[in-house]
Amino acid sequence: MPEINLPDVLAEVAAAFERYETALVTNDVAVLDELFWNSPHTLRYGVGENLYGYEAIAAFRAARPSHGLQRELVNTTITTYGRDFATANTEFRRGEVHGRQSQTWARMPEGWRVVAAHVSLMPVKG
């Protein structure tokens, strides 16, 4: 069984996650592209799109709107498994929108990279 949440590894992944979040809400496409693993094996399931491979993810990022991206994160949970693998899960709120985001991170030679991601919206209550 791998060691769970080694403090130094957890701090590294939390910093990478925070860097990703800042890039997301400021539409820093260069950083977003950097933080996804540059591989045809990388995938991102979005609210309305299924993206297979780094090139498809980068094209989506380049074309998405750059306004209205601010959001509030709640219930963020980051878990590391050994020294080279982690998951980050969070809920987000943007106005009336309530969604979920999950990321799988792996340590690559160039640093921590998202190898799989999933974004979905919660049903509107009321």
PyMOL commands that set and color helices and strands:
alter all, ss='L'
color gray80, all
select helices_A, chain A and resi 7-26+29-35+54-63
alter helices_A, ss='H'
color red, helices_A
select strands_A, chain A and resi 43-45+50-52+72-81+85-94+97-108+111-121
alter strands_A, ss='S'
color yellow, strands_A
deselect
rebuild
show_as cartoon
